[in-house]
Amino acid sequence: MKDDWSGWRAAAEAALYGPEGFYRRPEGPAGHFRTSVHASPLYAEAVAGLLCRVDAALGHPPALDFVDMAAGRGELVTGVLAALPEEVAARTRACAVELASRPPGLDHRIEWLSEPPRAIDGLLFANEWLDNVPVEVAEVDRAGVARRVLVRRDGTELLGEAVAGAEADWLARWWPLPPEEGLRAEIGLPRDEAWADAVATVARGLAVAVDYAHSRAARPPFGTLTGFRGGRGTMPVPDGSCDITAHVALDACALPGGRVLTQRTALHALGVRGARPPLTLATTHPAAYVRALASAGEAAELTAPGGLGDFGWLLQPVALADGAEALGALLVDVPDHEEQ
């Protein structure tokens, strides 16, 4: 029965993206979990605002690209197109990148691809993509050796060979494991490579990855591998019945010039703040007050500490005059102390 066992990377790849995989299901990711995209239209509006800032930084090119990586059923790219000023929307080439089939009724202006186009001139935005790039899992055995975790389709695990080569080098640099039995880590090397490949498709502009994240100074001691089904967390079982995800070491993914912020900081810089409307509006314009109050509640959810606001945003400028200066202009000089 040895052939039943594989590393978590291969097992999750088949469970998520194989012919009968979780992400091939017709209901899409929104049928099982709620992202910032689904929480409020304010999120798409903020991304549209960022695209407009990239457009200005590029000198308003005749064709402006917006690429939605891991697009689900096209919810984000649809919202971004709807939120853009008419003049910008008319120049925008919108592209959704997703392995699943194109959903019926999607806006005809949106191109549907299985991989990102080349020579992007604009914004590539990857919302909760990297956490679903499968990775190997390592666990320390009783002798203090980090070993690859093997798994069967039913979720049963055992320890395999010692981690070696490039994977061992990655652990040593980004997620060193003390020699204590049971400690675990997700080996993020495939995500670093996937992000580098995605950034390489951008000729000029900005690439952004948004995800559950942690930094080298605060890696979780037992890893973060988990499953989601029907809106609830569950055991990660690689049989295609649930999402399989793990938080992302965005600091390891970052290329030279990249910067990691919290979602709270990034959205604040893009004008999403969640402040309550003045009470005087309730008496002068009651309907406007109710709308503003609802919007403030949605903004508060998107930026909440301990929730969506703690997500990481990795911003990677490409071929802009000065990367650090460009990011400051795009996000209105975010203070250093607000970075992750």
N, C-alpha and C positions, 0 to 999 in steps of 0.2 A: 504493500500500500504506500510505498515511499513516494510514488508519483503523485499522490494526492496532496502533497505538501509543496508550498511555494513561498517565496518571500511576499511580504505585504504589497510591494509595488506591483508585481505581476497579478496578484489576486485582486487588488482593487481596480487595476486597469481593466481586467475582464469584467468585473462586477459592475463597474460604472459605464464603460464605453463599448463593451462587447455587443454582439447582435441582439441579445436580450437584456442589455444592461440598463441600469437605473435611469441614466440620462437619455435613453431612447424612448422612455415612456411618453405617451401622448399628453399627460397632464403637466409635464415639465417640472422644473424645480419648485415653482410657486405652489404646486400641489402638496409639497412636503415641508417647506420652510420659507420663512419670510425674511427677505433681505431689505436693505435700505431702499432699494428701488421700489419694492412693494409697500413700504411703510408710508411713503408720502410722495406726491408729485414734486415737492420741494427739492428732492434729491436730483431728479432729472433737470429741474430748472437750474440748480447750482452747477451741474455738469455742463449745461448749455452756456451758462455764464463763463465757465472756465474755457470752453471752446471759443467763445467770443474774444477772450483775452489772448488766447493762442493765435487767433486770426489777426488781431492787432499786432502781436509780436512778430508775425510773419509778413506784415505789410499788406494784409488783405489780398491774398492770392486769388487768381481767377477761379481756382477750384480748391476747396477746403475739405480735407478728409476728416471724418469721424468714424472710428472703428470701435465697435462694442465687442470686446473679447468675452467668450463664454456667455453669449447673449440670451441664453434661456429660450424664451419665446418672443424675444425682441422688445420686451417692455421698456428697457432703458433707452434704446435708440429711438423708439417711437416717441417717448416723452421728450427727448432732447430735440428732435425735429419740431415737435409741437411748440416748444418753448423758445426756439430761436427767433430773432427778428427776421422779418420776411426777406430782407436783402441778404442776410447771411444764409438763411435756409436755401435760398435759390442757388447759392454757390456751393452748398455742402454736398459732398458725396458720402452718403451714409452706408455703412457696411456692418452687418452682423456676422460674427464668426461663431459657429456652433456646429457640433457633429450631428445633432438631430436634424430631421427634415424641416424645411421651411414651413412655418405654421400657416394655415389658411387665413386669408383676409389681411395679411400683413401689408402695410403701406408699400405700394409699388416702387417708391423711390429708394427703398432699402434693398441693397444687394445682400444675398445670403450665401456665405462661403464656409467651407470647412477649415480654412486656415487664413490668416490675415494676408491682405494684398501686400505687394512690395512698394517701396518708395512712397510711403505715406507722408503727406504734407499737411500736418494738422495734429489731431489728438487721438491717441490710442488709449482706450480706457478699459481696464480689466477689473470688473467688480466681482469679488469672490470667485476668481478663477484659480489662483495658485493653490488655494487650500484643497482643491480637487485634482491637482497634479499629484498622482500617487508617488509615494516614497517608501523606502525601506524603513523598518523599525528595528532599533537596537535595544538590547536589554543586557544588563550586567549579571553574569552568573555568580555562583558562590565563590569562585576563585578570583573574582574581580575583573573578569575579561568581558568586554562588550561583544555580544554575539548577535547575529541577525536573527530576528524572530520569524519563524515559519508558521504558516497558517493553512488550515483546510477550509473548504467551502462552508462548513458549518460553524466556523469561527474558532475551532480548537487550535491552540497554539503550542509550539515547542521551540526550544532554542536550537539554532543551527550553527553554522561555522562562525568563527571569529570574524569580526568586521576588519577588512584589510584594504590596502590600496587607497584610491582617491576618497572612498567613503570614510576610511579611518582618518585621513588627513582632514576631511571636512569636519568630522566630530571634534578632532583635536583643536581646530581653529574656532569653530562656531558653537559647539555644544559639548564641551568636555564633560565626561561622565566620571564622577568619583568611583572608586572601586568598591561600591556598596551593592550587595545583591538586590536585584529587583528594580533598580533605577533604569529609566527608559528614555529614549530620545527618538525623534523622527529625523532621518538623515536627509536634509533638504537639498542635496546636490541636484536632483532632477528639476527642482523649482528654480534654482539659480540658472540652470541651463535654459529652461523654458522661457524665463524672463529675458535673458540675454538674447535669445532668438527673436522674441517679440519686439524688443527694443530695436533690433537690427532691421526691422521692417520700416522703421520711421526714418525718413530722409531728413526732415526738418520738423521740429515741433516739440511735442511733449508726450511721454508715455506715463501712465498712472496705473498702479496696482493697489487695489483696496481690499483688505482682508483682515480676518482675525489674525493677530500678530503677537509676537513676543520678542524681546531683545536678549542679547547674550548675557546681560547682567541679571536677567530674571527668567531664565528658562524653567518651565515646570518640571519638577523632578521625575515625574512618571509619564511624561509625554501628554499628548492631547488627542490621540486617535479616538474617534467616536463615530457613531452613526446617527442618522436622522430619518424618521419615517412618520408621515402624517402629522408633522409639526411638533414631534416630540423626540427628545434624545433617546437613543437606544444603543445596545451593544453593536459594535461594528462587525457585521457578518458579511463576508464577501460572496453572497449568493445572488446579488442583483435586486434584493428586496428593499434595500435602504441606501441612503447616501452614506458615503464613507469620506470623512474629512479630518483634517488636522490643521492646527494653527500654523502660521507661516513665519519663518525667521526672515522677515523683510530686510533686516540689516545685512544678512548674508546675501540676499538677492541684489542689493543695491550695487549699481555700477558706479564708476567714478563720476562725481558731479550729482549723484542722486541724493535725495533727502527724504527722511521718514518723519511724518507728522501724525498726530492723532486725527481721526475724522472730525472730532470736535473743533480742533484748531483750523483744519482746512475749510470746513463749512462756515465757521465764523468769518474767515477771510473772504469767503464767497457770499457773505451777506445772510447766512442762515443762522439766526441767533436765538429765537424762541422767547423774545421779550413779550410780556403781556401787553395788549393794547391799552391805552389810557381809558379809565372808567368813564370819562366824559363822553367818549365815543358811543357808549351804551345809550346815552340819552339823546344825543344828536343824530346818530345814525345806527340804530339798533341792529339792523341786518349786517351792516359792515362790521360792527363790533363782534357779532357771532362768528362771521367768517374769519376775522383777524384772530379771534381767540382759538378757533380750531387750527388755524395755521401755526399759531404759536405752540400749541400742544404737539403738533407734528414735528416742528423744528426742535422742540425740547427732546423728543424721542430720538431723533437723528443724532443729537449731540450729547446725549445723557452719559455722564460718567458711570462706569460699571455696565454700560450697555453698548449701543451702536456708536456712541461717541468715542469709545476706546479703540475702535478699529484703527488699523494703521493705513496711512496713505503713503505709498512710495512714489515720489515724483522724480522723473528722469528726463531732464531737458536734452534735446538732441540738436546739434548744429545750430544752436542759438549763440549770439555774439559772446555772451558771458553767462555760463550756466547758472551760477549763484545769483547774479544780478537779474537774470531772466526770471528765476523762480520768485525772487522778491517782488518783481513787477507783476507777475501773474497772480500772486497771492498776497499782495499788499504788505510786503515786508513782515512776514510772520516773525515774532520775537524768538530768539534761539531757545529761551527757557520753555517754550511751549512745544518743542519737538519731543518725539519719543526718545 
